[in-house]
Amino acid sequence: MTGQILFEQKHRGDVWRLEIASYQGRDFANWRKWYPDDGELKPTRTGLTIPLQRLPDLYAALAEYLAANGAADPPPS
């Protein structure tokens, strides 16, 4: 069950991913820790799912935080 990866962050040998995934015909955002195993990443049970309709709320909260903390500009590519 993998989908479109929106964000990845390496942390202590693992990778945290935010992705859009589907399960039993339903789409959701999946924030999950993955671990390397024989050269490929496998998901752990650690993480959470977010209903897609809540992504605008998450976006607004992140934008508000970044604007208030002087980090509203995206990082250079």
PQR file of N, CA, C, O and H, with PARSE charges and radii, in Angstrom:
ATOM      1  N   MET A   1       0.842  -1.173   0.000 -0.4000 1.5000
ATOM      2  CA  MET A   1       0.000   0.000   0.000 -0.0000 2.0000
ATOM      3  C   MET A   1       0.889   1.239   0.000  0.5500 1.7000
ATOM      4  O   MET A   1       1.114   1.845   1.048 -0.5500 1.4000
ATOM      5  N   THR A   2       1.385   1.610  -1.154 -0.4000 1.5000
ATOM      6  CA  THR A   2       2.133   2.858  -1.266 -0.0000 2.0000
ATOM      7  C   THR A   2       1.439   3.736  -2.284  0.5500 1.7000
ATOM      8  O   THR A   2       0.700   3.252  -3.141 -0.5500 1.4000
ATOM      9  H   THR A   2       1.202   1.118  -2.005  0.4000 1.0000
ATOM     10  N   GLY A   3       1.681   5.018  -2.185 -0.4000 1.5000
ATOM     11  CA  GLY A   3       1.053   5.969  -3.084 -0.0000 2.0000
ATOM     12  C   GLY A   3       2.002   7.103  -3.391  0.5500 1.7000
ATOM     13  O   GLY A   3       3.221   6.932  -3.389 -0.5500 1.4000
ATOM     14  H   GLY A   3       2.282   5.411  -1.489  0.4000 1.0000
ATOM     15  N   GLN A   4       1.436   8.254  -3.651 -0.4000 1.5000
ATOM     16  CA  GLN A   4       2.230   9.439  -3.966 -0.0000 2.0000
ATOM     17  C   GLN A   4       2.919   9.953  -2.706  0.5500 1.7000
ATOM     18  O   GLN A   4       2.259  10.313  -1.731 -0.5500 1.4000
ATOM     19  H   GLN A   4       0.446   8.393  -3.652  0.4000 1.0000
ATOM     20  N   ILE A   5       4.244   9.985  -2.732 -0.4000 1.5000
ATOM     21  CA  ILE A   5       5.006  10.456  -1.579 -0.0000 2.0000
ATOM     22  C   ILE A   5       5.074  11.981  -1.630  0.5500 1.7000
ATOM     23  O   ILE A   5       5.552  12.558  -2.607 -0.5500 1.4000
ATOM     24  H   ILE A   5       4.780   9.693  -3.524  0.4000 1.0000
ATOM     25  N   LEU A   6       4.592  12.625  -0.570 -0.4000 1.5000
ATOM     26  CA  LEU A   6       4.593  14.087  -0.483 -0.0000 2.0000
ATOM     27  C   LEU A   6       5.825  14.614   0.230  0.5500 1.7000
ATOM     28  O   LEU A   6       6.291  15.713  -0.073 -0.5500 1.4000
ATOM     29  H   LEU A   6       4.204  12.157   0.224  0.4000 1.0000
ATOM     30  N   PHE A   7       6.364  13.837   1.184 -0.4000 1.5000
ATOM     31  CA  PHE A   7       7.462  14.322   2.010 -0.0000 2.0000
ATOM     32  C   PHE A   7       8.179  13.132   2.631  0.5500 1.7000
ATOM     33  O   PHE A   7       7.545  12.145   3.006 -0.5500 1.4000
ATOM     34  H   PHE A   7       5.985  12.945   1.430  0.4000 1.0000
ATOM     35  N   GLU A   8       9.501  13.226   2.739 -0.4000 1.5000
ATOM     36  CA  GLU A   8      10.296  12.210   3.422 -0.0000 2.0000
ATOM     37  C   GLU A   8      11.302  12.897   4.340  0.5500 1.7000
ATOM     38  O   GLU A   8      11.841  13.952   4.007 -0.5500 1.4000
ATOM     39  H   GLU A   8      10.016  14.027   2.434  0.4000 1.0000
ATOM     40  N   GLN A   9      11.548  12.292   5.491 -0.4000 1.5000
ATOM     41  CA  GLN A   9      12.538  12.789   6.434 -0.0000 2.0000
ATOM     42  C   GLN A   9      13.277  11.609   7.031  0.5500 1.7000
ATOM     43  O   GLN A   9      12.665  10.744   7.658 -0.5500 1.4000
ATOM     44  H   GLN A   9      11.110  11.434   5.762  0.4000 1.0000
ATOM     45  N   LYS A  10      14.595  11.562   6.842 -0.4000 1.5000
ATOM     46  CA  LYS A  10      15.394  10.510   7.467 -0.0000 2.0000
ATOM     47  C   LYS A  10      15.612  10.857   8.929  0.5500 1.7000
ATOM     48  O   LYS A  10      15.842  12.014   9.283 -0.5500 1.4000
ATOM     49  H   LYS A  10      15.092  12.265   6.332  0.4000 1.0000
ATOM     50  N   HIS A  11      15.536   9.827   9.780 -0.4000 1.5000
ATOM     51  CA  HIS A  11      15.716  10.036  11.212 -0.0000 2.0000
ATOM     52  C   HIS A  11      16.204   8.736  11.850  0.5500 1.7000
ATOM     53  O   HIS A  11      15.487   7.736  11.874 -0.5500 1.4000
ATOM     54  H   HIS A  11      15.350   8.887   9.493  0.4000 1.0000
ATOM     55  N   ARG A  12      17.433   8.764  12.366 -0.4000 1.5000
ATOM     56  CA  ARG A  12      18.016   7.629  13.085 -0.0000 2.0000
ATOM     57  C   ARG A  12      17.937   6.314  12.305  0.5500 1.7000
ATOM     58  O   ARG A  12      17.583   5.272  12.857 -0.5500 1.4000
ATOM     59  H   ARG A  12      18.016   9.577  12.347  0.4000 1.0000
ATOM     60  N   GLY A  13      18.268   6.379  11.034 -0.4000 1.5000
ATOM     61  CA  GLY A  13      18.311   5.177  10.215 -0.0000 2.0000
ATOM     62  C   GLY A  13      16.987   4.782   9.588  0.5500 1.7000
ATOM     63  O   GLY A  13      16.947   3.915   8.715 -0.5500 1.4000
ATOM     64  H   GLY A  13      18.556   7.225  10.586  0.4000 1.0000
ATOM     65  N   ASP A  14      15.905   5.407  10.022 -0.4000 1.5000
ATOM     66  CA  ASP A  14      14.598   5.148   9.441 -0.0000 2.0000
ATOM     67  C   ASP A  14      14.194   6.323   8.560  0.5500 1.7000
ATOM     68  O   ASP A  14      14.890   7.336   8.504 -0.5500 1.4000
ATOM     69  H   ASP A  14      15.938   6.112  10.732  0.4000 1.0000
ATOM     70  N   VAL A  15      13.081   6.183   7.882 -0.4000 1.5000
ATOM     71  CA  VAL A  15      12.543   7.247   7.045 -0.0000 2.0000
ATOM     72  C   VAL A  15      11.084   7.463   7.433  0.5500 1.7000
ATOM     73  O   VAL A  15      10.298   6.517   7.487 -0.5500 1.4000
ATOM     74  H   VAL A  15      12.515   5.359   7.927  0.4000 1.0000
ATOM     75  N   TRP A  16      10.736   8.711   7.700 -0.4000 1.5000
ATOM     76  CA  TRP A  16       9.332   9.073   7.908 -0.0000 2.0000
ATOM     77  C   TRP A  16       8.791   9.585   6.588  0.5500 1.7000
ATOM     78  O   TRP A  16       9.410  10.425   5.935 -0.5500 1.4000
ATOM     79  H   TRP A  16      11.375   9.479   7.656  0.4000 1.0000
ATOM     80  N   ARG A  17       7.625   9.072   6.196 -0.4000 1.5000
ATOM     81  CA  ARG A  17       7.010   9.467   4.923 -0.0000 2.0000
ATOM     82  C   ARG A  17       5.597   9.980   5.151  0.5500 1.7000
ATOM     83  O   ARG A  17       4.831   9.437   5.948 -0.5500 1.4000
ATOM     84  H   ARG A  17       7.122   8.390   6.726  0.4000 1.0000
ATOM     85  N   LEU A  18       5.279  11.042   4.425 -0.4000 1.5000
ATOM     86  CA  LEU A  18       3.896  11.488   4.297 -0.0000 2.0000
ATOM     87  C   LEU A  18       3.507  11.177   2.865  0.5500 1.7000
ATOM     88  O   LEU A  18       4.099  11.704   1.923 -0.5500 1.4000
ATOM     89  H   LEU A  18       5.901  11.483   3.778  0.4000 1.0000
ATOM     90  N   GLU A  19       2.518  10.326   2.705 -0.4000 1.5000
ATOM     91  CA  GLU A  19       2.107   9.926   1.369 -0.0000 2.0000
ATOM     92  C   GLU A  19       0.591   9.850   1.290  0.5500 1.7000
ATOM     93  O   GLU A  19      -0.101   9.722   2.300 -0.5500 1.4000
ATOM     94  H   GLU A  19       2.038   9.897   3.471  0.4000 1.0000
ATOM     95  N   ILE A  20       0.101   9.930   0.071 -0.4000 1.5000
ATOM     96  CA  ILE A  20      -1.309   9.690  -0.196 -0.0000 2.0000
ATOM     97  C   ILE A  20      -1.428   8.221  -0.569  0.5500 1.7000
ATOM     98  O   ILE A  20      -0.777   7.755  -1.504 -0.5500 1.4000
ATOM     99  H   ILE A  20       0.663  10.034  -0.749  0.4000 1.0000
ATOM    100  N   ALA A  21      -2.252   7.504   0.157 -0.4000 1.5000
ATOM    101  CA  ALA A  21      -2.384   6.064  -0.057 -0.0000 2.0000
ATOM    102  C   ALA A  21      -3.856   5.692  -0.186  0.5500 1.7000
ATOM    103  O   ALA A  21      -4.746   6.460   0.179 -0.5500 1.4000
ATOM    104  H   ALA A  21      -2.781   7.883   0.916  0.4000 1.0000
ATOM    105  N   SER A  22      -4.082   4.510  -0.708 -0.4000 1.5000
ATOM    106  CA  SER A  22      -5.439   3.973  -0.834 -0.0000 2.0000
ATOM    107  C   SER A  22      -5.501   2.628  -0.128  0.5500 1.7000
ATOM    108  O   SER A  22      -4.555   1.842  -0.171 -0.5500 1.4000
ATOM    109  H   SER A  22      -3.358   3.886  -1.005  0.4000 1.0000
ATOM    110  N   TYR A  23      -6.624   2.379   0.518 -0.4000 1.5000
ATOM    111  CA  TYR A  23      -6.850   1.089   1.157 -0.0000 2.0000
ATOM    112  C   TYR A  23      -8.341   0.798   1.099  0.5500 1.7000
ATOM    113  O   TYR A  23      -9.159   1.596   1.557 -0.5500 1.4000
ATOM    114  H   TYR A  23      -7.393   3.017   0.553  0.4000 1.0000
ATOM    115  N   GLN A  24      -8.679  -0.333   0.542 -0.4000 1.5000
ATOM    116  CA  GLN A  24     -10.070  -0.750   0.387 -0.0000 2.0000
ATOM    117  C   GLN A  24     -10.913   0.342  -0.249  0.5500 1.7000
ATOM    118  O   GLN A  24     -12.030   0.618   0.190 -0.5500 1.4000
ATOM    119  H   GLN A  24      -8.014  -0.981   0.171  0.4000 1.0000
ATOM    120  N   GLY A  25     -10.359   0.964  -1.298 -0.4000 1.5000
ATOM    121  CA  GLY A  25     -11.081   1.972  -2.059 -0.0000 2.0000
ATOM    122  C   GLY A  25     -11.156   3.350  -1.432  0.5500 1.7000
ATOM    123  O   GLY A  25     -11.809   4.239  -1.980 -0.5500 1.4000
ATOM    124  H   GLY A  25      -9.452   0.739  -1.654  0.4000 1.0000
ATOM    125  N   ARG A  26     -10.499   3.551  -0.290 -0.4000 1.5000
ATOM    126  CA  ARG A  26     -10.526   4.858   0.362 -0.0000 2.0000
ATOM    127  C   ARG A  26      -9.143   5.478   0.327  0.5500 1.7000
ATOM    128  O   ARG A  26      -8.145   4.798   0.566 -0.5500 1.4000
ATOM    129  H   ARG A  26      -9.969   2.829   0.155  0.4000 1.0000
ATOM    130  N   ASP A  27      -9.081   6.776   0.029 -0.4000 1.5000
ATOM    131  CA  ASP A  27      -7.818   7.511  -0.006 -0.0000 2.0000
ATOM    132  C   ASP A  27      -7.625   8.258   1.314  0.5500 1.7000
ATOM    133  O   ASP A  27      -8.586   8.718   1.931 -0.5500 1.4000
ATOM    134  H   ASP A  27      -9.892   7.329  -0.164  0.4000 1.0000
ATOM    135  N   PHE A  28      -6.368   8.366   1.730 -0.4000 1.5000
ATOM    136  CA  PHE A  28      -6.042   9.075   2.957 -0.0000 2.0000
ATOM    137  C   PHE A  28      -4.577   9.481   2.907  0.5500 1.7000
ATOM    138  O   PHE A  28      -3.811   8.981   2.084 -0.5500 1.4000
ATOM    139  H   PHE A  28      -5.588   7.992   1.229  0.4000 1.0000
ATOM    140  N   ALA A  29      -4.197  10.392   3.794 -0.4000 1.5000
ATOM    141  CA  ALA A  29      -2.796  10.743   3.960 -0.0000 2.0000
ATOM    142  C   ALA A  29      -2.230   9.813   5.025  0.5500 1.7000
ATOM    143  O   ALA A  29      -2.865   9.571   6.051 -0.5500 1.4000
ATOM    144  H   ALA A  29      -4.820  10.798   4.462  0.4000 1.0000
ATOM    145  N   ASN A  30      -1.059   9.306   4.779 -0.4000 1.5000
ATOM    146  CA  ASN A  30      -0.435   8.333   5.664 -0.0000 2.0000
ATOM    147  C   ASN A  30       0.915   8.887   6.102  0.5500 1.7000
ATOM    148  O   ASN A  30       1.797   9.085   5.266 -0.5500 1.4000
ATOM    149  H   ASN A  30      -0.543   9.503   3.945  0.4000 1.0000
ATOM    150  N   TRP A  31       1.091   9.140   7.400 -0.4000 1.5000
ATOM    151  CA  TRP A  31       2.364   9.597   7.973 -0.0000 2.0000
ATOM    152  C   TRP A  31       2.909   8.413   8.758  0.5500 1.7000
ATOM    153  O   TRP A  31       2.387   8.069   9.818 -0.5500 1.4000
ATOM    154  H   TRP A  31       0.375   8.979   8.079  0.4000 1.0000
ATOM    155  N   ARG A  32       3.971   7.786   8.229 -0.4000 1.5000
ATOM    156  CA  ARG A  32       4.422   6.514   8.786 -0.0000 2.0000
ATOM    157  C   ARG A  32       5.936   6.420   8.786  0.5500 1.7000
ATOM    158  O   ARG A  32       6.610   7.003   7.936 -0.5500 1.4000
ATOM    159  H   ARG A  32       4.395   8.066   7.368  0.4000 1.0000
ATOM    160  N   LYS A  33       6.463   5.675   9.754 -0.4000 1.5000
ATOM    161  CA  LYS A  33       7.887   5.381   9.809 -0.0000 2.0000
ATOM    162  C   LYS A  33       8.149   4.123   8.985  0.5500 1.7000
ATOM    163  O   LYS A  33       7.426   3.133   9.090 -0.5500 1.4000
ATOM    164  H   LYS A  33       5.916   5.201  10.444  0.4000 1.0000
ATOM    165  N   TRP A  34       9.207   4.184   8.156 -0.4000 1.5000
ATOM    166  CA  TRP A  34       9.630   3.064   7.323 -0.0000 2.0000
ATOM    167  C   TRP A  34      11.050   2.684   7.729  0.5500 1.7000
ATOM    168  O   TRP A  34      11.817   3.534   8.182 -0.5500 1.4000
ATOM    169  H   TRP A  34       9.794   4.989   8.070  0.4000 1.0000
ATOM    170  N   TYR A  35      11.398   1.419   7.568 -0.4000 1.5000
ATOM    171  CA  TYR A  35      12.741   0.965   7.913 -0.0000 2.0000
ATOM    172  C   TYR A  35      13.369   0.236   6.727  0.5500 1.7000
ATOM    173  O   TYR A  35      12.666  -0.397   5.939 -0.5500 1.4000
ATOM    174  H   TYR A  35      10.775   0.729   7.200  0.4000 1.0000
ATOM    175  N   PRO A  36      14.696   0.327   6.601 -0.5600 1.5000
ATOM    176  CA  PRO A  36      15.365  -0.371   5.501  0.2800 2.0000
ATOM    177  C   PRO A  36      15.482  -1.872   5.794  0.5500 1.7000
ATOM    178  O   PRO A  36      15.797  -2.275   6.914 -0.5500 1.4000
ATOM    179  N   ASP A  37      15.224  -2.682   4.778 -0.4000 1.5000
ATOM    180  CA  ASP A  37      15.336  -4.133   4.899 -0.0000 2.0000
ATOM    181  C   ASP A  37      15.794  -4.678   3.557  0.5500 1.7000
ATOM    182  O   ASP A  37      15.049  -4.660   2.577 -0.5500 1.4000
ATOM    183  H   ASP A  37      14.968  -2.355   3.868  0.4000 1.0000
ATOM    184  N   ASP A  38      17.029  -5.164   3.526 -0.4000 1.5000
ATOM    185  CA  ASP A  38      17.606  -5.718   2.287 -0.0000 2.0000
ATOM    186  C   ASP A  38      17.478  -4.746   1.108  0.5500 1.7000
ATOM    187  O   ASP A  38      17.100  -5.140   0.005 -0.5500 1.4000
ATOM    188  H   ASP A  38      17.634  -5.178   4.322  0.4000 1.0000
ATOM    189  N   GLY A  39      17.796  -3.481   1.356 -0.4000 1.5000
ATOM    190  CA  GLY A  39      17.829  -2.500   0.285 -0.0000 2.0000
ATOM    191  C   GLY A  39      16.492  -1.888  -0.096  0.5500 1.7000
ATOM    192  O   GLY A  39      16.438  -1.062  -1.006 -0.5500 1.4000
ATOM    193  H   GLY A  39      18.103  -3.160   2.252  0.4000 1.0000
ATOM    194  N   GLU A  40      15.420  -2.267   0.570 -0.4000 1.5000
ATOM    195  CA  GLU A  40      14.138  -1.619   0.293 -0.0000 2.0000
ATOM    196  C   GLU A  40      13.506  -1.160   1.591  0.5500 1.7000
ATOM    197  O   GLU A  40      13.796  -1.701   2.658 -0.5500 1.4000
ATOM    198  H   GLU A  40      15.464  -2.938   1.310  0.4000 1.0000
ATOM    199  N   LEU A  41      12.636  -0.153   1.498 -0.4000 1.5000
ATOM    200  CA  LEU A  41      11.971   0.368   2.687 -0.0000 2.0000
ATOM    201  C   LEU A  41      10.663  -0.382   2.918  0.5500 1.7000
ATOM    202  O   LEU A  41       9.913  -0.668   1.986 -0.5500 1.4000
ATOM    203  H   LEU A  41      12.401   0.287   0.631  0.4000 1.0000
ATOM    204  N   LYS A  42      10.413  -0.691   4.193 -0.4000 1.5000
ATOM    205  CA  LYS A  42       9.177  -1.353   4.574 -0.0000 2.0000
ATOM    206  C   LYS A  42       8.503  -0.543   5.678  0.5500 1.7000
ATOM    207  O   LYS A  42       9.184   0.007   6.544 -0.5500 1.4000
ATOM    208  H   LYS A  42      11.023  -0.459   4.951  0.4000 1.0000
ATOM    209  N   PRO A  43       7.174  -0.464   5.654 -0.5600 1.5000
ATOM    210  CA  PRO A  43       6.479   0.349   6.656  0.2800 2.0000
ATOM    211  C   PRO A  43       6.422  -0.337   8.013  0.5500 1.7000
ATOM    212  O   PRO A  43       6.409  -1.563   8.115 -0.5500 1.4000
ATOM    213  N   THR A  44       6.389   0.492   9.050 -0.4000 1.5000
ATOM    214  CA  THR A  44       6.165  -0.003  10.404 -0.0000 2.0000
ATOM    215  C   THR A  44       4.710   0.294  10.786  0.5500 1.7000
ATOM    216  O   THR A  44       3.967   0.906  10.019 -0.5500 1.4000
ATOM    217  H   THR A  44       6.400   1.489   8.967  0.4000 1.0000
ATOM    218  N   ARG A  45       4.329  -0.142  11.960 -0.4000 1.5000
ATOM    219  CA  ARG A  45       2.992   0.178  12.469 -0.0000 2.0000
ATOM    220  C   ARG A  45       2.966   1.570  13.095  0.5500 1.7000
ATOM    221  O   ARG A  45       1.896   2.094  13.406 -0.5500 1.4000
ATOM    222  H   ARG A  45       4.933  -0.640  12.583  0.4000 1.0000
ATOM    223  N   THR A  46       4.151   2.172  13.283 -0.4000 1.5000
ATOM    224  CA  THR A  46       4.255   3.478  13.918 -0.0000 2.0000
ATOM    225  C   THR A  46       3.870   4.564  12.930  0.5500 1.7000
ATOM    226  O   THR A  46       4.499   4.703  11.881 -0.5500 1.4000
ATOM    227  H   THR A  46       5.020   1.746  13.031  0.4000 1.0000
ATOM    228  N   GLY A  47       2.856   5.321  13.253 -0.4000 1.5000
ATOM    229  CA  GLY A  47       2.407   6.401  12.392 -0.0000 2.0000
ATOM    230  C   GLY A  47       0.926   6.650  12.574  0.5500 1.7000
ATOM    231  O   GLY A  47       0.314   6.196  13.540 -0.5500 1.4000
ATOM    232  H   GLY A  47       2.345   5.207  14.105  0.4000 1.0000
ATOM    233  N   LEU A  48       0.367   7.376  11.631 -0.4000 1.5000
ATOM    234  CA  LEU A  48      -1.059   7.672  11.701 -0.0000 2.0000
ATOM    235  C   LEU A  48      -1.595   7.955  10.309  0.5500 1.7000
ATOM    236  O   LEU A  48      -0.848   8.251   9.377 -0.5500 1.4000
ATOM    237  H   LEU A  48       0.864   7.744  10.846  0.4000 1.0000
ATOM    238  N   THR A  49      -2.904   7.855  10.199 -0.4000 1.5000
ATOM    239  CA  THR A  49      -3.563   8.217   8.949 -0.0000 2.0000
ATOM    240  C   THR A  49      -4.363   9.489   9.183  0.5500 1.7000
ATOM    241  O   THR A  49      -4.888   9.727  10.271 -0.5500 1.4000
ATOM    242  H   THR A  49      -3.511   7.615  10.956  0.4000 1.0000
ATOM    243  N   ILE A  50      -4.440  10.290   8.142 -0.4000 1.5000
ATOM    244  CA  ILE A  50      -5.142  11.564   8.199 -0.0000 2.0000
ATOM    245  C   ILE A  50      -6.161  11.580   7.070  0.5500 1.7000
ATOM    246  O   ILE A  50      -5.791  11.354   5.918 -0.5500 1.4000
ATOM    247  H   ILE A  50      -4.013  10.096   7.258  0.4000 1.0000
ATOM    248  N   PRO A  51      -7.437  11.842   7.363 -0.5600 1.5000
ATOM    249  CA  PRO A  51      -8.412  11.952   6.275  0.2800 2.0000
ATOM    250  C   PRO A  51      -7.987  13.057   5.305  0.5500 1.7000
ATOM    251  O   PRO A  51      -7.513  14.109   5.733 -0.5500 1.4000
ATOM    252  N   LEU A  52      -8.155  12.822   4.012 -0.4000 1.5000
ATOM    253  CA  LEU A  52      -7.732  13.821   3.018 -0.0000 2.0000
ATOM    254  C   LEU A  52      -8.392  15.178   3.239  0.5500 1.7000
ATOM    255  O   LEU A  52      -7.779  16.212   2.974 -0.5500 1.4000
ATOM    256  H   LEU A  52      -8.541  11.968   3.665  0.4000 1.0000
ATOM    257  N   GLN A  53      -9.626  15.186   3.718 -0.4000 1.5000
ATOM    258  CA  GLN A  53     -10.315  16.462   3.934 -0.0000 2.0000
ATOM    259  C   GLN A  53      -9.680  17.293   5.041  0.5500 1.7000
ATOM    260  O   GLN A  53     -10.007  18.472   5.172 -0.5500 1.4000
ATOM    261  H   GLN A  53     -10.124  14.346   3.933  0.4000 1.0000
ATOM    262  N   ARG A  54      -8.770  16.711   5.854 -0.4000 1.5000
ATOM    263  CA  ARG A  54      -8.072  17.466   6.903 -0.0000 2.0000
ATOM    264  C   ARG A  54      -6.760  18.077   6.419  0.5500 1.7000
ATOM    265  O   ARG A  54      -6.158  18.877   7.135 -0.5500 1.4000
ATOM    266  H   ARG A  54      -8.504  15.753   5.747  0.4000 1.0000
ATOM    267  N   LEU A  55      -6.299  17.712   5.204 -0.4000 1.5000
ATOM    268  CA  LEU A  55      -5.044  18.270   4.695 -0.0000 2.0000
ATOM    269  C   LEU A  55      -5.066  19.789   4.584  0.5500 1.7000
ATOM    270  O   LEU A  55      -4.050  20.414   4.887 -0.5500 1.4000
ATOM    271  H   LEU A  55      -6.787  17.062   4.622  0.4000 1.0000
ATOM    272  N   PRO A  56      -6.174  20.427   4.164 -0.5600 1.5000
ATOM    273  CA  PRO A  56      -6.177  21.896   4.164  0.2800 2.0000
ATOM    274  C   PRO A  56      -5.968  22.490   5.562  0.5500 1.7000
ATOM    275  O   PRO A  56      -5.337  23.539   5.693 -0.5500 1.4000
ATOM    276  N   ASP A  57      -6.484  21.839   6.598 -0.4000 1.5000
ATOM    277  CA  ASP A  57      -6.272  22.319   7.965 -0.0000 2.0000
ATOM    278  C   ASP A  57      -4.801  22.203   8.352  0.5500 1.7000
ATOM    279  O   ASP A  57      -4.244  23.110   8.971 -0.5500 1.4000
ATOM    280  H   ASP A  57      -6.996  20.986   6.491  0.4000 1.0000
ATOM    281  N   LEU A  58      -4.175  21.092   7.990 -0.4000 1.5000
ATOM    282  CA  LEU A  58      -2.746  20.901   8.260 -0.0000 2.0000
ATOM    283  C   LEU A  58      -1.929  21.945   7.509  0.5500 1.7000
ATOM    284  O   LEU A  58      -1.011  22.539   8.073 -0.5500 1.4000
ATOM    285  H   LEU A  58      -4.627  20.355   7.487  0.4000 1.0000
ATOM    286  N   TYR A  59      -2.256  22.169   6.250 -0.4000 1.5000
ATOM    287  CA  TYR A  59      -1.562  23.169   5.435 -0.0000 2.0000
ATOM    288  C   TYR A  59      -1.676  24.558   6.072  0.5500 1.7000
ATOM    289  O   TYR A  59      -0.686  25.281   6.173 -0.5500 1.4000
ATOM    290  H   TYR A  59      -3.002  21.687   5.792  0.4000 1.0000
ATOM    291  N   ALA A  60      -2.882  24.924   6.497 -0.4000 1.5000
ATOM    292  CA  ALA A  60      -3.096  26.245   7.103 -0.0000 2.0000
ATOM    293  C   ALA A  60      -2.301  26.381   8.405  0.5500 1.7000
ATOM    294  O   ALA A  60      -1.720  27.435   8.665 -0.5500 1.4000
ATOM    295  H   ALA A  60      -3.687  24.336   6.415  0.4000 1.0000
ATOM    296  N   ALA A  61      -2.270  25.327   9.222 -0.4000 1.5000
ATOM    297  CA  ALA A  61      -1.532  25.384  10.482 -0.0000 2.0000
ATOM    298  C   ALA A  61      -0.037  25.529  10.230  0.5500 1.7000
ATOM    299  O   ALA A  61       0.633  26.309  10.907 -0.5500 1.4000
ATOM    300  H   ALA A  61      -2.742  24.471   9.011  0.4000 1.0000
ATOM    301  N   LEU A  62       0.492  24.786   9.261 -0.4000 1.5000
ATOM    302  CA  LEU A  62       1.915  24.895   8.929 -0.0000 2.0000
ATOM    303  C   LEU A  62       2.251  26.277   8.375  0.5500 1.7000
ATOM    304  O   LEU A  62       3.267  26.865   8.744 -0.5500 1.4000
ATOM    305  H   LEU A  62      -0.052  24.153   8.711  0.4000 1.0000
ATOM    306  N   ALA A  63       1.398  26.798   7.487 -0.4000 1.5000
ATOM    307  CA  ALA A  63       1.630  28.124   6.910 -0.0000 2.0000
ATOM    308  C   ALA A  63       1.598  29.200   7.990  0.5500 1.7000
ATOM    309  O   ALA A  63       2.415  30.121   7.976 -0.5500 1.4000
ATOM    310  H   ALA A  63       0.572  26.320   7.187  0.4000 1.0000
ATOM    311  N   GLU A  64       0.659  29.087   8.925 -0.4000 1.5000
ATOM    312  CA  GLU A  64       0.564  30.055  10.019 -0.0000 2.0000
ATOM    313  C   GLU A  64       1.814  30.005  10.895  0.5500 1.7000
ATOM    314  O   GLU A  64       2.348  31.048  11.274 -0.5500 1.4000
ATOM    315  H   GLU A  64      -0.004  28.339   8.937  0.4000 1.0000
ATOM    316  N   TYR A  65       2.278  28.814  11.214 -0.4000 1.5000
ATOM    317  CA  TYR A  65       3.490  28.670  12.018 -0.0000 2.0000
ATOM    318  C   TYR A  65       4.697  29.270  11.304  0.5500 1.7000
ATOM    319  O   TYR A  65       5.469  30.021  11.901 -0.5500 1.4000
ATOM    320  H   TYR A  65       1.845  27.967  10.906  0.4000 1.0000
ATOM    321  N   LEU A  66       4.855  28.938  10.037 -0.4000 1.5000
ATOM    322  CA  LEU A  66       6.009  29.437   9.287 -0.0000 2.0000
ATOM    323  C   LEU A  66       5.972  30.953   9.152  0.5500 1.7000
ATOM    324  O   LEU A  66       7.008  31.607   9.269 -0.5500 1.4000
ATOM    325  H   LEU A  66       4.228  28.328   9.552  0.4000 1.0000
ATOM    326  N   ALA A  67       4.812  31.511   8.911 -0.4000 1.5000
ATOM    327  CA  ALA A  67       4.691  32.963   8.786 -0.0000 2.0000
ATOM    328  C   ALA A  67       5.020  33.652  10.105  0.5500 1.7000
ATOM    329  O   ALA A  67       5.666  34.700  10.111 -0.5500 1.4000
ATOM    330  H   ALA A  67       3.971  30.979   8.815  0.4000 1.0000
ATOM    331  N   ALA A  68       4.589  33.080  11.205 -0.4000 1.5000
ATOM    332  CA  ALA A  68       4.822  33.684  12.516 -0.0000 2.0000
ATOM    333  C   ALA A  68       6.268  33.546  12.968  0.5500 1.7000
ATOM    334  O   ALA A  68       6.719  34.282  13.846 -0.5500 1.4000
ATOM    335  H   ALA A  68       4.064  32.229  11.200  0.4000 1.0000
ATOM    336  N   ASN A  69       6.994  32.614  12.377 -0.4000 1.5000
ATOM    337  CA  ASN A  69       8.363  32.365  12.804 -0.0000 2.0000
ATOM    338  C   ASN A  69       9.396  32.736  11.755  0.5500 1.7000
ATOM    339  O   ASN A  69      10.533  32.266  11.800 -0.5500 1.4000
ATOM    340  H   ASN A  69       6.628  32.016  11.663  0.4000 1.0000
ATOM    341  N   GLY A  70       9.002  33.576  10.815 -0.4000 1.5000
ATOM    342  CA  GLY A  70       9.932  34.105   9.838 -0.0000 2.0000
ATOM    343  C   GLY A  70      10.459  33.083   8.836  0.5500 1.7000
ATOM    344  O   GLY A  70      11.535  33.273   8.270 -0.5500 1.4000
ATOM    345  H   GLY A  70       8.079  33.958  10.779  0.4000 1.0000
ATOM    346  N   ALA A  71       9.734  32.032   8.615 -0.4000 1.5000
ATOM    347  CA  ALA A  71      10.184  30.997   7.677 -0.0000 2.0000
ATOM    348  C   ALA A  71       9.142  30.771   6.589  0.5500 1.7000
ATOM    349  O   ALA A  71       8.940  29.637   6.155 -0.5500 1.4000
ATOM    350  H   ALA A  71       8.860  31.878   9.075  0.4000 1.0000
ATOM    351  N   ALA A  72       8.481  31.829   6.147 -0.4000 1.5000
ATOM    352  CA  ALA A  72       7.409  31.685   5.170 -0.0000 2.0000
ATOM    353  C   ALA A  72       7.927  31.409   3.777  0.5500 1.7000
ATOM    354  O   ALA A  72       7.208  30.841   2.954 -0.5500 1.4000
ATOM    355  H   ALA A  72       8.645  32.750   6.500  0.4000 1.0000
ATOM    356  N   ASP A  73       9.177  31.803   3.489 -0.4000 1.5000
ATOM    357  CA  ASP A  73       9.741  31.554   2.163 -0.0000 2.0000
ATOM    358  C   ASP A  73      10.214  30.117   2.056  0.5500 1.7000
ATOM    359  O   ASP A  73      10.798  29.590   3.003 -0.5500 1.4000
ATOM    360  H   ASP A  73       9.761  32.264   4.157  0.4000 1.0000
ATOM    361  N   PRO A  74       9.971  29.459   0.899 -0.5600 1.5000
ATOM    362  CA  PRO A  74      10.443  28.093   0.752  0.2800 2.0000
ATOM    363  C   PRO A  74      11.971  28.055   0.729  0.5500 1.7000
ATOM    364  O   PRO A  74      12.603  29.034   0.333 -0.5500 1.4000
ATOM    365  N   PRO A  75      12.568  26.946   1.144 -0.5600 1.5000
ATOM    366  CA  PRO A  75      14.035  26.835   1.111  0.2800 2.0000
ATOM    367  C   PRO A  75      14.531  26.833  -0.324  0.5500 1.7000
ATOM    368  O   PRO A  75      13.802  26.412  -1.222 -0.5500 1.4000
ATOM    369  N   PRO A  76      15.757  27.293  -0.565 -0.5600 1.5000
ATOM    370  CA  PRO A  76      16.292  27.292  -1.934  0.2800 2.0000
ATOM    371  C   PRO A  76      16.448  25.868  -2.448  0.5500 1.7000
ATOM    372  O   PRO A  76      16.721  24.941  -1.684 -0.5500 1.4000
ATOM    373  N   SER A  77      16.271  25.710  -3.754 -0.4000 1.5000
ATOM    374  CA  SER A  77      16.405  24.380  -4.374 -0.0000 2.0000
ATOM    375  C   SER A  77      17.840  24.043  -4.634  0.5500 1.7000
ATOM    376  O   SER A  77      18.137  22.966  -5.150 -0.5500 1.4000
ATOM    377  H   SER A  77      16.050  26.463  -4.375  0.4000 1.0000
TER
END
